[in-house]
């Protein structure tokens, strides 16, 4: 049984578009010759019944260049900043200025082909959140990244 040409052409077009989409996807990886920030959070996170729900965040600053890159921050307490929005972009919460700043440096460097990895916690104000989809937008050493997550009850 032979398939009609129109069906074969349609299936071939779908296959080509799928392969091109797969190759062109933005999966958050830092490309060769670039420096960038990867942000990791749990896909689903449980809201707590207390005032603060701690959201664990993994920050990976990746240097895929062949040279040491300088890192700078506007002030010691601005090395790590964040804000949380709904998936549609509505503001929910931002980082407050700390009473006491634990950071001491505003300059550093990342070696060629190296990764700086830190684990932080973002204290979510439980009263501002409900079950649903959110986006965490982060600035770390003046590089920006984001990650989507879902809060569940």
N, C-alpha and C positions, 0 to 999 in steps of 0.2 A: 504494500500500500504506500503510495507516494503522497507526501504532504504538499499542499498547494504552495506556490512560490510566495504568496503574500504572508502566510504563516511562518515560513522559513525566514523571510526577510525581517518580520517583526521579532521573532525570537533572537535572531542575530543582533538586531539593534538593541534589544533589552540586555543581552549579554555584554555588548560593548559598553553601554552606558553604565552597567553595574561595575564592570572592571575599572572604568575611568573614575567612577565615584569612589571606589575602594582605594585606588591609588592616590586620589587627591584629597582624601579625608584629612581633617585636622584632628589628630588624636592627642594633642597636647605635648607631643615630643618636641625636643629642641633640635633643630636641623643642624647639619654639619656646617661649621663656620659661623655659628651663632651662639649667643648667650641668652638664656631665658629662664623663667621661673615656672616650675611645675608645682601645683597645689593639690594635695590629696586630702580628702575627708571621707568619712563613712558614707556610703550611698544612702543608708537609712540610719537614723539616730533617734533614740527614744527621748522624748521630753520628760523631765523630772517633775516631781511635785514640789520641789523647793524653789527658792527665788532664782537660782542660776542653774542652767543646764550647760555643763562644760562640753564643748565640741572639740575633739582632738583634730589637729591640723598638721600635716606633714608638708614641710616646705623643702623643695629641692631646687637650688640655684645651680644650673648646669652651664659649664663653659665648654662648648665644643669648638673653640677656636684654637689656634696654635700659638697663642701668646697669653701672658698673664694680664688679667683685666682688673683695673682699679674699681673698687666699690666705694660709694659715698652715700651718706645720708644727710638730710638737712639739719638734724639735731640728734643727739644720742637716743632720745625716746622715739625717734621717727624711723628707726631701722625696720620695725615691723608695724604695719598699720592695716586695718581692715574695715569693711562695712558689709552688711548683709542686706540683701534685697529679696523681694519676691521674684519668681521666675520672670514675671512681666516687667520688672524693673522698679517696683515700688519700694521706697526706703523703709527699712524696719529698724536697724540698729547700726551704730558705728562705734569705733573704739573711743573710749574716753581717755583724756590725758591722765597718765598715772600720777598719783600723789608723790610717789618716790620712783625715780627712774633707776632701774637696775643696769641699764646699758651704760657704757663708759666711752665707747669709741664711735667716731663718725667716719672713719676711713679704714679700709681693709683692702684685700686683693684676693682674687681667685685665680689659681694656677691654670695653665693651659690643660685642656682635657680633664678637668677636675669637677667635683660636685661638692657643694656645701649643703648639708642636710640638717634641718632642725625640726624638732617636734614642739609645737606650741599648743595652748588651749585657748579657745575663744569662748569667753563666758557669755552665753546667750541669756538675756533677760527673759525668763520663762513667761512673764506676764505679757510680753510683746508678741509671743509666738503661739501658733496653734499648729495642729497637724497640717502638713502641706509641703509644697516644693519651694525651695529657696536657693539663692546663689550667694556664695561667699566670694567677695572680691578683696584681693590682698595686694599690698605693696611691701616688698622685702628688698632692702638695699636698692631702692628706686627701680626695681623691676616689678612688673605687674603680672598677676595671674588670677584665675578664678576657678571655682569648682562648684558644681551643683550638688545639692543634698536634699533629702526628704526627711522631715520630722514626723515621727509616728507617736501615738499616745500609748 
